[in-house]
């Protein structure tokens, strides 16, 4: 469960939302302070989990393509 990217994103998102809501609901900043201290570790865990165990399901680039967009064809982009 700790190796699933969706779980890491969910837990980190819940922590960030709680961090923003808790100070407005209560006068105690204890839990918000703990979330503030834990947030770099949560974000680091989330990034590591996504990079290490995440799967890319999109279209792969061609052999000579250096970059690409999934919503536009290469011919439609034109010159900048």
C-alpha positions as semicolon CSV with decimal commas, in nm:
position;residue;x (nm);y (nm);z (nm)
1;X;0,000;0,000;0,000
2;X;0,287;0,240;0,069
3;X;0,422;0,172;-0,281
4;X;0,102;0,281;-0,459
5;X;0,129;0,632;-0,608
6;X;-0,246;0,697;-0,572
7;X;-0,225;0,629;-0,196
8;X;0,070;0,866;-0,154
9;X;-0,108;1,141;-0,345
10;X;-0,428;1,089;-0,144
11;X;-0,255;1,105;0,195
12;X;-0,049;1,412;0,099
13;X;-0,355;1,589;-0,040
14;X;-0,556;1,518;0,276
15;X;-0,271;1,653;0,490
16;X;-0,245;1,973;0,286
17;X;-0,622;2,029;0,295
18;X;-0,630;1,969;0,672
19;X;-0,338;2,207;0,716
20;X;-0,539;2,480;0,543
21;X;-0,871;2,410;0,717
22;X;-0,768;2,334;1,078
23;X;-0,648;2,683;1,182
24;X;-0,981;2,830;1,071
25;X;-1,189;2,576;1,266
26;X;-0,999;2,571;1,595
27;X;-0,774;2,800;1,793
28;X;-0,522;2,521;1,852
29;X;-0,236;2,515;1,606
30;X;-0,085;2,194;1,743
31;X;-0,207;1,958;1,472
32;X;-0,151;2,219;1,201
33;X;0,204;2,267;1,330
34;X;0,266;1,893;1,318
35;X;0,137;1,878;0,960
36;X;0,360;2,175;0,875
37;X;0,665;1,992;1,010
38;X;0,567;1,664;0,840
39;X;0,480;1,820;0,502
40;X;0,832;1,810;0,349
41;X;0,856;1,440;0,433
42;X;0,509;1,372;0,295
43;X;0,586;1,553;-0,029
44;X;0,923;1,378;-0,058
45;X;0,755;1,041;-0,003
46;X;0,491;1,124;-0,262
47;X;0,747;1,230;-0,523
48;X;0,965;0,925;-0,459
49;X;0,667;0,689;-0,482
50;X;0,545;0,841;-0,807
51;X;0,888;0,837;-0,969
52;X;0,979;0,489;-0,847
53;X;0,652;0,297;-0,878
54;X;0,435;0,507;-1,110
55;X;0,339;0,377;-1,453
56;X;0,312;0,591;-1,766
57;X;0,019;0,489;-1,985
58;X;0,052;0,753;-2,255
59;X;0,179;0,738;-2,610
60;X;0,556;0,700;-2,650
61;X;0,762;0,938;-2,866
62;X;0,886;0,842;-3,210
63;X;1,254;0,758;-3,264
64;X;1,356;1,107;-3,383
65;X;1,112;1,307;-3,169
66;X;1,266;1,503;-2,883
67;X;0,938;1,622;-2,732
68;X;0,568;1,595;-2,802
69;X;0,216;1,677;-2,700
70;X;-0,063;1,423;-2,665
71;X;-0,338;1,662;-2,767
72;X;-0,181;1,788;-3,094
73;X;-0,017;1,627;-3,393
74;X;0,342;1,724;-3,473
75;X;0,233;1,884;-3,805
76;X;-0,023;2,109;-3,634
77;X;0,229;2,282;-3,410
78;X;0,408;2,481;-3,680
79;X;0,712;2,697;-3,621
80;X;0,727;2,932;-3,323
